[in-house]
Amino acid sequence: MFKIAFFFLLAFSPFLIFSQPYKKLHFKSIVVDTHNDLLSKAVDDGVVIDTDLSGKTHSDIDRFKKGGIDLQLFSVWCDGQKENPYAWANREMDTLDAVANRNPDKLIMIEKFSQLNQTFKEKKLAAMFGVEGGHMIENNLDNLNRFYARGVRYMTLTWNNSTDWASSAWDETNRPEKLKQKGLTDFGRQVVKRMNELGMLVDLSHVGEKTFFDAIAATSKPVLVSHSCVYELCRVPRNLKDEQIKAIGKNGGVIHLNFYSGFVDSSYDRRAEEFSANHKKERDSLLNINPESYFADFYLFEKYPDEVISLRPPLSMLIDHLDYIVKLIGIDHVGLGSDFDGINSAPQQLDDVTNMPLITKELLKRGYSKKDVKKILGLNFLRILEANSPNK
């Protein structure tokens, strides 16, 4: 009996050993996710984010730690049609502040870079805000100052909608005739300068190419790309072309990969369109209620989960984007920006935030060293955060 048990252990020990190191490395590393839209779920759908939301959302306060997340940047978002976007942004921030006040043993709102080490040692979730769309400052630098005072540590210059002072990737590509100008205006350059002065990272996800290069020229600090992928691997306007990636490398910034299937896999849109065609009547009725297509897509994806599974690309395709960036500009310029709870489809296996260790597993399989994995998981972001922080 002992011999049989020993043979079984010997035969399967490689698998037992291999299954553990990635978890050990993941949970020993500082893991940063630069983009999560859970606050929008809280305000729009009324979910309570310090309760168990398994099966309802990609994340909640307890599941962040189960996924090994040490620092989460919570996206503050509303679309360009929202009245009083500055007030809406503050409402979302109020939501997280209330959660932090209820859970001081689990979550800490970070005001200074120097707070991070202690928060990590205490095994609490460090939290910061990232405003997703410059329209939320309502063309007022005082509002930008107030955002920083509330804990906003990056702002995406545009969402899909352009502002009066910056053009978005969506508008530059799909409706350039509606733009008053491409790129940054003089006021847009003032915004970038003030962000540099405050210590707020300039986020170049969502921005048009002209805005991108204008911002690169205007900034004096390393920039952030909080949730984007590689254009050459998936040709959508939201992804970065090679010249943009190279510019990030020269600037010292970091590109954080978006998990959305449509930004990872070039054939995903075709499969998604077939899914929509199969539910055309229902989708059309939803669009009559709300013309923004992403609301209809979210509803249908939640209603037909078994069909949606087959649409998702393999996890390996996400890592292909990471490999591409590393080969082009090096290991110091890539990280993770999941877009969880802001997307309706992620690669296979990435069902929610608790699956984040599988990325570490895939990185080790690709041959990345432990040192490089730690950079990807969080150290690259901490470097640019510190470089932007005036009061460390």
N, C-alpha and C positions, 0 to 999 in steps of 0.2 A: 504493500500500500504506500509506504514511504517513497519507494522508487518511482511509482507511478506519479505521485504528487510532485516529486522532484523533477521528473521528466517534463511534466506539464508546465511547471514554473520556468524551467530552462527554455522550453520551446517558445513560450509566450513572453518571456522577459523583455525582449527587444521592444515589443509592442507596449508593455506596461511602462517601461522606462521612457519610451518616446512620447507616450501620452501625457506625461507630467511636466517635462521641462518648460514647455511653452507657457503653461499656466503659472509656474513658479516665476518665470521671467516677467510675464505680464503683470502679475500682482505685486512684484517688487519694483517695477518701473513706475515712473510718474506718467500717467496716461491723461492726455488732454483731448477733448473734443471741442472744436471751435464753433460748432453750429448745431443747435438743437431748438426745435420750434414748439416745445412743450407748453410754453406760456400762451401761445395762440390757442392751443387746445383747451387750456384752462379758461381763458376768457371767452372764446367763441363757443365751446361745447360744454362748459361748466364742469369739467373734470377737476377733481381735487388731487393735486399732484403729490401730496404726502400720504396718499392711500395707495393700496395695491391696484394698479391699473392694467395688470396682465390681461392680454387679449383685447384691450381697448386702445392702448397707445403703445408706442415703441419704448416708452420710458416712464419712470416715476422715481421718487427720491431714493427708495431702497434699491431699486434695480440699477441705478447708476453705480452703486458700490459693488453690486454683484457682477457688474461688467468690468470692474476694475477702474472706473473713471475717478480720477483724483481732482481734476479741474474741468468744470463744465461752463462753457460760455453759452448763456441762454439768449436766443434770438428774440429781439423785440421787433415785431412786425405788424404792419397793416398794409393793405394794398393802396394804390394811388387814388382810389375813389373815396376813401374814408374821409369824412369831415373831421376836422380838428385832430389830425394825426399825432400832434404833440401830446394832447391829452390822452389819446388812446395808448400811446407808448407808455405814459406814466401809469396808466391803469394796469398794463401788463407787469410793469416793474413793481407796483404795489402788491401784486399777487405773489411774486417771489419773496418780497420782503416779509409778507405775512407768514409764508411757509417757513422762512428762516427764523422768525421770532418764535414760531411754535416748536421748532426742532433744533435748538442750539446744540444738541448733542450729535446732530447729523450733518448740518449744513452751515457754512460760514460765508457771508458776503464779504468779498475781498475788496479792500480799499487801497492797500499798498502792496507792492511786490514783496516787501519784507514779511508780510503775513503768511505767505504761502508755505514756507518750510514748516512752521509750527502747525498749520492746518493739516499738512500731509502727515506729519508725525502723529497727530491725534486721530488719524484715519477718518477725518471728516471730509465731506465733499466741499471743495472750494468752488465758489460761484461768482461769475461776473456776467454783466450784460453786454450784448452786442446789438446795436441798432441796425436793422436790415432795411436801409433806405433813407437817403438824405432828405427826402420829402418830410420826414418827421421833425426836422428842426424848423420847418415852416419859414425858410429863408431868414432865419434869425440866429446870429452867432451867440446871443445870450442863452437861447435854448440849448445850443451845443454845450456851452459852459455848464448849464444845469444838468444836462445828461451826464457829463463827466462827474459832477459832484454826487450823482446818484449811483455811480458805480459802472457806468458805460465805459468799456475799455476798447471797443472798436466801433466804427460806423462804416457800413457799406455805402459808398457814395450814392449809388442808385439801387433801387430794386428793378423790376422789369420796366416800371414807368420811369421816364426821365424827370428830372427836376428843372427848374428855371436855369440852373447853373451847371448841370452835368447831364450828358446823354447816356442812355442805357444801351446794353448790347441788343436787347429786344427791339428798341426803337431804331437804332442805327441800322439794323439788319432788315426789319420787317416793315417799318413805316417811316423811312427817312424824310419823306415829304412833309411830315407833320412836325419835324424838329425845327425850332427857331435857329439852333446852332448845333454843331457837333463838338464834343469835347467839353472842357471846362471854360467857363467865363472867368472874368476877373474875380467875381465873388466866389466862384468855385475854388480858385487858387487861395483866396482868403480862408475858406473853410479848411483846406488841406494844411495851410500854415498854422491855423489855430489848433487843429488836431495835433500837429507836431508839438506845439507849445504846451498843450495840456498833458500830453502823454497818452493820447487816444490813437490806436492803430488805424491807419488808413486801409480800409478793406476794398479790394478791387474785384471781388466777385460781382457778377451782374453788370458791370459797367461796359460801355462800348469801347471799341479799340482806340478811338480818338481820346476819349476820356481816360482810358488806361494810360496811354503814353503821356498825356498832359499831366496826369497825377504823378507818374514816375519822375517827370522832370521837375515837378513842383515840390515834392516831398524831400525833407532832409533826414528822414528816418527810414529804417527798413519797413516795408509794407507787408500787409497780410492779404492772402487770398483765402477766405474762410471756408468756402465750399464750392470748388470747381474741379474739373478734370481736364483731360488732354484732347484738344481739337483733332489732332491727326488720328487718334484712335476712335473718336466719336464726334462727327462733324456737326455739332450744334452750336449756336451762337454763344451759349453760356460757357463753353469750354475755351481753354487758352491755346492760342497758336504758338508755334515754336519761338517766334521772335518775342512774344510776350513772356514765355517761360524763361528765355535767356535774359530778358530785362529784369525779371524777378531775381535771378541768380546774381546779376551785377549789383542790384540794389541791396542784396543781403536778406531779402524777404523769404517767406515760406508759403508754399501752396498746399492747402489742406483739401484732401480729396472728398468729393461729394459722393454719397452712396446711391444716389438716385439711378435706377436702372437705365433711364433714358439718356443719362450723361456718361454711362459706362459702356454700353453696348450699342453699336451703330445700327443693329437690326431690331432693337427693342421697339422703336416707334412703329415699325411695320406690324409687329405682333400685337401691339396695343391698339392699333387702328382696326385690326381684324376683330379684336375683342369688342371695341366700341361699335363696329358694324353689326355684330351679333346682338347688341343690346340697343340698337339705334332708336327705337320707339321710346324706350324708357329714358335714354340719355337726352333725347330732344325735349321730353317733358320736363326734365330737370333743368335744362338750359333755359326754358321758358320762365322758370322760377328765378334762376340766377344765371346770367349770361357768362360768367367766368367759368371756363371749362374745367378748371381744377376742382371745383366743388362737385360737379357731376362725376368726375373721375374718382374722387375719393369715395363718394357714396357707392358707386358701382363696384369698386375694388373691394370695399368692405362687405358688400352684399354677396359677391360671388368669389370667395377666397380660393375655392378649389380650382377655378379656371385661371386665376391670377398667378398661382404658383408656377405654372408652365411658362409664363411670360418672362420670368426672372432669369438674368444671366448668371453664370457661375461666379463664385467668389474670386476665382483666379483672374477674371477679366478686370476686376477692380485693382488687383495687384499689378496687372500689366500697365496700368496708368502710372502707378508709383514707380515701377521699373523704368518707364520711359523718361520720367522727370529726372530720376537719379542719373541715368546715363547721359542726359543732356546737360544738367547743371550741378549734379552732385547730391550727396546724401543729406547735406545740411539745409535743404530747401523743400522738404516735403513733410506733411503731417496728415492728420485725420480731421475732417469736418463733416460728420455723418449726414446732417440734415434730417435726422430722425424726427418724426412727428411733423415734418413738413413735406414728406414724400409719401407716395402711395405704393412704391415698389423699390426694394433694395435687392442686391444680389442674393442668390441662394445661400442659405445658412445664416445670413444676417437678418434674423427675424425681429430682433429687438436689441436693446443696448447690452443685455446679458451675454450676447454672442461676440462681443468685442475681442475676447481672448483668441477667437479663431483667426483673427487677422495676424496676431503675433505668431500663431502656429504656421500660417501660410508664409509669413516673412522668413521664419527659420527654415522652412522647407525650400525656399528660394535661395538660401545660402547667405542671407544677411547675418552679420555678426551680432552678438548681444549688444555691443556698443552702438551699432547702427540702428538696431531695433529700438533702443531707448531714445535715440534721437528722433526717430519717426513718431514714436508714441507720444512724445511730449517735450523733450528737451529742446528741439528746434523752436517750438513756439515760445517756450520760456526765455530763450535767447532774445527773440525779437520783442517780447513783452518787456524784458528788462531794458533793452536798448531804447525803448520808447518811454520808459517810466522816469519822470523828472524827480519824483520823491520816492526813492526806493526803500 
